[in-house]
Amino acid sequence: MNVFLTGGTGFIGSHVAMELAKHSHRVTILARNPDKVPALKKVSTLELVQGDLTDMKLLEQLVAGKDACILVALNYTRRVGWEVLLDDTLPTVFLSDTAARAGVKHFLYTSSTAVNDSLYMGERDEAEKALERVTATTKQHPATFYGATKAASENYLVAASHLHPMRVNIIRPGYVFGN
């Protein structure tokens, strides 16, 4: 399979890249810093391209001809709502639209449990206290711009999955830390 991966030099993304390479998939990785994980440059089936999620022309070029697109990258460097929207949600929407138009068959989006971050931040209302666990059908309830951008992207991708034949999967890993 020919895969486009964003965030491939981050903690989660680098493990995804290596796993894909282990199974002989060809992977094009968009990375702000291609030198961040030197081991990736040694793998012949991995190609690292310097850039970021806000470079729409580059995203169009890199997604062309791919079978799958895996969006792990997060561009959350700002604190103002509309900036977060432009830096993270807009690129997610753009990339999924571009992938669908390019004939990509699979789109995997790495979201976050932060879509429900209000459930574990500070005071909770009675409805939130009644929740013993969050499931895939739990209503999103973000309390931060990070959670809101992930929730907005999820909602857009659910709608896109009804409009395009491209298969869309959303995963919500919790907070992940590594060295």
C-alpha positions as a LaTeX table, in Angstrom:
\begin{tabular}{lrrr}
\hline
Residue & $x$ (\AA) & $y$ (\AA) & $z$ (\AA) \\
\hline
Met1 & 0.00 & 0.00 & 0.00 \\
Asn2 & 1.13 & 3.56 & $-0.71$ \\
Val3 & 0.48 & 5.69 & 2.39 \\
Phe4 & 0.66 & 9.40 & 3.22 \\
Leu5 & 1.40 & 9.99 & 6.92 \\
Thr6 & 1.44 & 13.29 & 8.77 \\
Gly7 & 3.19 & 13.55 & 12.11 \\
Gly8 & 5.48 & 10.64 & 11.33 \\
Thr9 & 8.34 & 12.02 & 13.40 \\
Gly10 & 6.26 & 12.41 & 16.56 \\
Phe11 & 5.97 & 9.77 & 19.27 \\
Ile12 & 2.86 & 8.03 & 17.93 \\
Gly13 & 3.57 & 8.76 & 14.26 \\
Ser14 & 7.11 & 7.37 & 14.28 \\
His15 & 5.81 & 4.07 & 15.65 \\
Val16 & 3.08 & 4.04 & 12.98 \\
Ala17 & 5.71 & 4.70 & 10.29 \\
Met18 & 7.95 & 1.88 & 11.47 \\
Glu19 & 5.03 & $-0.55$ & 11.71 \\
Leu20 & 3.93 & 0.32 & 8.17 \\
Ala21 & 7.51 & $-0.13$ & 6.92 \\
Lys22 & 7.75 & $-3.48$ & 8.69 \\
His23 & 4.82 & $-4.63$ & 6.54 \\
Ser24 & 6.47 & $-3.33$ & 3.33 \\
His25 & 4.16 & $-0.36$ & 2.80 \\
Arg26 & 5.61 & 2.68 & 1.03 \\
Val27 & 5.13 & 5.73 & 3.25 \\
Thr28 & 5.50 & 9.41 & 2.49 \\
Ile29 & 5.88 & 11.31 & 5.76 \\
Leu30 & 5.15 & 15.02 & 6.14 \\
Ala31 & 7.36 & 16.35 & 8.92 \\
Arg32 & 8.19 & 19.80 & 10.22 \\
Asn33 & 11.60 & 18.44 & 11.17 \\
Pro34 & 12.63 & 15.41 & 9.07 \\
Asp35 & 15.83 & 15.04 & 11.14 \\
Lys36 & 13.96 & 14.55 & 14.43 \\
Val37 & 13.98 & 10.73 & 14.19 \\
Pro38 & 17.20 & 9.72 & 12.37 \\
Ala39 & 16.19 & 6.03 & 12.27 \\
Leu40 & 13.37 & 6.84 & 9.82 \\
Lys41 & 15.85 & 8.05 & 7.19 \\
Lys42 & 17.49 & 4.61 & 7.18 \\
Val43 & 14.32 & 2.80 & 6.08 \\
Ser44 & 14.12 & 2.48 & 2.31 \\
Thr45 & 10.30 & 2.42 & 2.13 \\
Leu46 & 9.97 & 5.71 & 4.03 \\
Glu47 & 10.26 & 9.11 & 2.36 \\
Leu48 & 10.41 & 12.20 & 4.57 \\
Val49 & 9.23 & 15.54 & 3.20 \\
Gln50 & 9.71 & 18.75 & 5.15 \\
Gly51 & 6.57 & 20.86 & 5.58 \\
Asp52 & 3.56 & 21.42 & 7.78 \\
Leu53 & $-0.20$ & 21.00 & 7.76 \\
Thr54 & $-0.90$ & 24.55 & 6.65 \\
Asp55 & 0.88 & 24.13 & 3.29 \\
Met56 & $-2.19$ & 23.22 & 1.23 \\
Lys57 & $-0.34$ & 22.96 & $-2.11$ \\
Leu58 & 2.15 & 20.52 & $-0.58$ \\
Leu59 & $-0.67$ & 18.45 & 0.95 \\
Glu60 & $-2.30$ & 18.17 & $-2.50$ \\
Gln61 & 0.97 & 16.99 & $-4.04$ \\
Leu62 & 1.74 & 14.46 & $-1.33$ \\
Val63 & $-1.70$ & 12.84 & $-1.17$ \\
Ala64 & $-1.88$ & 12.27 & $-4.94$ \\
Gly65 & $-1.61$ & 8.59 & $-5.85$ \\
Lys66 & $-1.91$ & 7.33 & $-2.29$ \\
Asp67 & $-4.10$ & 4.42 & $-1.16$ \\
Ala68 & $-4.37$ & 5.64 & 2.42 \\
Cys69 & $-3.89$ & 8.81 & 4.41 \\
Ile70 & $-3.08$ & 8.75 & 8.13 \\
Leu71 & $-3.36$ & 12.07 & 9.94 \\
Val72 & $-1.46$ & 11.93 & 13.23 \\
Ala73 & 0.05 & 15.42 & 13.16 \\
Leu74 & $-1.32$ & 18.13 & 15.36 \\
Asn75 & $-0.66$ & 21.78 & 14.75 \\
Tyr76 & $-1.75$ & 23.22 & 18.08 \\
Thr77 & 0.61 & 26.06 & 18.82 \\
Arg78 & $-1.81$ & 28.95 & 19.27 \\
Arg79 & $-4.21$ & 29.91 & 22.03 \\
Val80 & $-6.85$ & 31.94 & 20.15 \\
Gly81 & $-9.82$ & 29.92 & 18.87 \\
Trp82 & $-9.84$ & 31.05 & 15.26 \\
Glu83 & $-6.07$ & 30.48 & 15.00 \\
Val84 & $-6.47$ & 26.93 & 16.27 \\
Leu85 & $-9.21$ & 26.43 & 13.69 \\
Leu86 & $-6.94$ & 27.67 & 10.88 \\
Asp87 & $-3.89$ & 25.72 & 12.07 \\
Asp88 & $-5.46$ & 22.34 & 12.82 \\
Thr89 & $-9.14$ & 21.92 & 11.91 \\
Leu90 & $-8.90$ & 23.57 & 8.49 \\
Pro91 & $-5.93$ & 21.40 & 7.41 \\
Thr92 & $-7.80$ & 18.28 & 8.54 \\
Val93 & $-10.87$ & 19.24 & 6.51 \\
Phe94 & $-8.72$ & 20.23 & 3.52 \\
Leu95 & $-6.68$ & 17.03 & 3.63 \\
Ser96 & $-9.74$ & 14.76 & 3.85 \\
Asp97 & $-11.44$ & 16.58 & 0.95 \\
Thr98 & $-8.25$ & 16.44 & $-1.10$ \\
Ala99 & $-7.75$ & 12.75 & $-0.29$ \\
Ala100 & $-11.34$ & 11.93 & $-1.31$ \\
Arg101 & $-10.95$ & 13.82 & $-4.62$ \\
Ala102 & $-7.62$ & 12.04 & $-5.23$ \\
Gly103 & $-9.24$ & 8.63 & $-4.86$ \\
Val104 & $-7.67$ & 7.71 & $-1.54$ \\
Lys105 & $-9.52$ & 4.66 & $-0.23$ \\
His106 & $-8.76$ & 4.92 & 3.50 \\
Phe107 & $-8.46$ & 7.94 & 5.79 \\
Leu108 & $-7.41$ & 7.43 & 9.41 \\
Tyr109 & $-7.67$ & 10.38 & 11.79 \\
Thr110 & $-5.97$ & 10.43 & 15.17 \\
Ser111 & $-8.23$ & 12.45 & 17.41 \\
Ser112 & $-8.01$ & 12.60 & 21.19 \\
Thr113 & $-9.96$ & 11.87 & 24.33 \\
Ala114 & $-9.79$ & 15.65 & 24.72 \\
Val115 & $-13.07$ & 15.84 & 22.75 \\
Asn116 & $-14.51$ & 15.11 & 26.20 \\
Asp117 & $-11.93$ & 16.96 & 28.28 \\
Ser118 & $-14.64$ & 18.75 & 30.27 \\
Leu119 & $-15.40$ & 15.40 & 31.92 \\
Tyr120 & $-12.12$ & 15.41 & 33.78 \\
Met121 & $-11.40$ & 19.12 & 34.12 \\
Gly122 & $-12.59$ & 20.82 & 37.26 \\
Glu123 & $-16.24$ & 20.96 & 38.25 \\
Arg124 & $-18.68$ & 18.73 & 36.42 \\
Asp125 & $-22.42$ & 19.10 & 36.07 \\
Glu126 & $-24.83$ & 16.32 & 37.08 \\
Ala127 & $-25.07$ & 14.82 & 33.58 \\
Glu128 & $-21.29$ & 14.57 & 33.39 \\
Lys129 & $-21.05$ & 13.03 & 36.84 \\
Ala130 & $-23.50$ & 10.33 & 35.72 \\
Leu131 & $-21.05$ & 9.17 & 33.04 \\
Glu132 & $-18.99$ & 6.28 & 34.29 \\
Arg133 & $-17.08$ & 5.90 & 31.07 \\
Val134 & $-16.80$ & 7.55 & 27.69 \\
Thr135 & $-17.68$ & 5.45 & 24.64 \\
Ala136 & $-17.71$ & 6.13 & 20.89 \\
Thr137 & $-21.30$ & 7.35 & 21.21 \\
Thr138 & $-20.75$ & 9.69 & 24.15 \\
Lys139 & $-21.64$ & 13.25 & 23.14 \\
Gln140 & $-18.57$ & 15.39 & 22.64 \\
His141 & $-18.06$ & 17.93 & 25.39 \\
Pro142 & $-14.79$ & 19.84 & 24.91 \\
Ala143 & $-13.61$ & 22.47 & 27.38 \\
Thr144 & $-10.42$ & 23.54 & 25.57 \\
Phe145 & $-9.57$ & 24.67 & 22.04 \\
Tyr146 & $-7.54$ & 21.47 & 21.67 \\
Gly147 & $-10.61$ & 19.38 & 22.48 \\
Ala148 & $-12.80$ & 21.59 & 20.31 \\
Thr149 & $-10.54$ & 21.31 & 17.27 \\
Lys150 & $-10.48$ & 17.53 & 17.59 \\
Ala151 & $-14.28$ & 17.40 & 18.04 \\
Ala152 & $-14.85$ & 19.68 & 15.05 \\
Ser153 & $-12.53$ & 17.58 & 12.89 \\
Glu154 & $-14.28$ & 14.37 & 13.99 \\
Asn155 & $-17.69$ & 15.80 & 13.13 \\
Tyr156 & $-16.52$ & 16.96 & 9.73 \\
Leu157 & $-14.98$ & 13.56 & 8.97 \\
Val158 & $-18.18$ & 11.74 & 9.96 \\
Ala159 & $-20.09$ & 13.92 & 7.48 \\
Ala160 & $-17.42$ & 13.39 & 4.81 \\
Ser161 & $-17.70$ & 9.63 & 5.28 \\
His162 & $-21.33$ & 9.85 & 4.12 \\
Leu163 & $-20.46$ & 11.95 & 1.07 \\
His164 & $-17.44$ & 10.07 & $-0.31$ \\
Pro165 & $-16.67$ & 6.40 & $-0.87$ \\
Met166 & $-13.42$ & 6.89 & 1.09 \\
Arg167 & $-13.46$ & 4.85 & 4.31 \\
Val168 & $-12.90$ & 7.09 & 7.33 \\
Asn169 & $-11.75$ & 5.81 & 10.72 \\
Ile170 & $-11.31$ & 7.95 & 13.81 \\
Ile171 & $-9.27$ & 6.83 & 16.79 \\
Arg172 & $-9.05$ & 8.60 & 20.13 \\
Pro173 & $-5.90$ & 7.69 & 21.98 \\
Gly174 & $-5.58$ & 9.06 & 25.46 \\
Tyr175 & $-2.55$ & 11.04 & 26.47 \\
Val176 & 0.56 & 9.23 & 25.30 \\
Phe177 & 4.04 & 9.93 & 26.59 \\
Gly178 & 7.40 & 8.52 & 25.62 \\
Asn179 & 11.06 & 9.34 & 25.44 \\
\hline
\end{tabular}
